[in-house]
Amino acid sequence: MEKLTDKEMKRIEGGISVWVGLGIGAIAIFLSGVLDGIMHPKACEGGSYAKN
């Protein structure tokens, strides 16, 4: 096994970036909220638009 120098380690490309990981996580959280809203709808409970 060869030990890499700092310069060699910085040149390594590939893998997944932090922004891609955060984006995938945000999309997953959003979709789980949408599915939860579809499966468990809640009626409006006396907000300012409900007063008629």
C-alpha positions in Angstrom: 0.0 0.0 0.0 1.3 3.4 -1.0 1.0 6.5 1.2 -0.3 9.5 -0.8 1.0 13.0 -0.3 -1.2 16.0 0.3 -0.9 17.2 -3.3 -1.8 13.7 -4.6 -4.9 13.5 -2.3 -6.1 16.9 -3.5 -6.0 15.7 -7.2 -8.3 12.8 -6.6 -11.6 13.3 -8.3 -14.8 11.4 -8.1 -17.4 10.5 -5.5 -20.3 12.7 -4.6 -20.0 16.4 -3.7 -21.6 17.9 -0.6 -24.0 19.9 -2.6 -25.3 16.9 -4.5 -25.8 15.1 -1.2 -27.7 18.0 0.3 -29.8 18.4 -2.8 -30.8 14.7 -2.7 -31.6 15.0 1.0 -33.7 18.1 0.4 -35.7 16.5 -2.4 -36.3 13.4 -0.3 -37.6 15.5 2.7 -39.8 17.5 0.4 -41.3 14.4 -1.3 -41.9 12.8 2.1 -43.9 15.9 3.1 -45.9 15.9 -0.1 -46.8 12.2 0.4 -47.6 12.7 4.0 -49.9 15.6 3.0 -51.7 13.4 0.4 -52.1 10.5 2.8 -53.1 12.5 5.9 -54.9 15.7 4.7 -55.8 18.2 7.4 -58.7 20.6 7.2 -58.2 24.3 7.7 -58.7 25.0 11.4 -60.0 28.5 11.9 -57.4 30.5 10.1 -58.2 34.1 8.8 -59.5 32.6 5.5 -62.0 30.3 7.3 -64.1 33.2 8.7 -67.1 33.6 6.3 
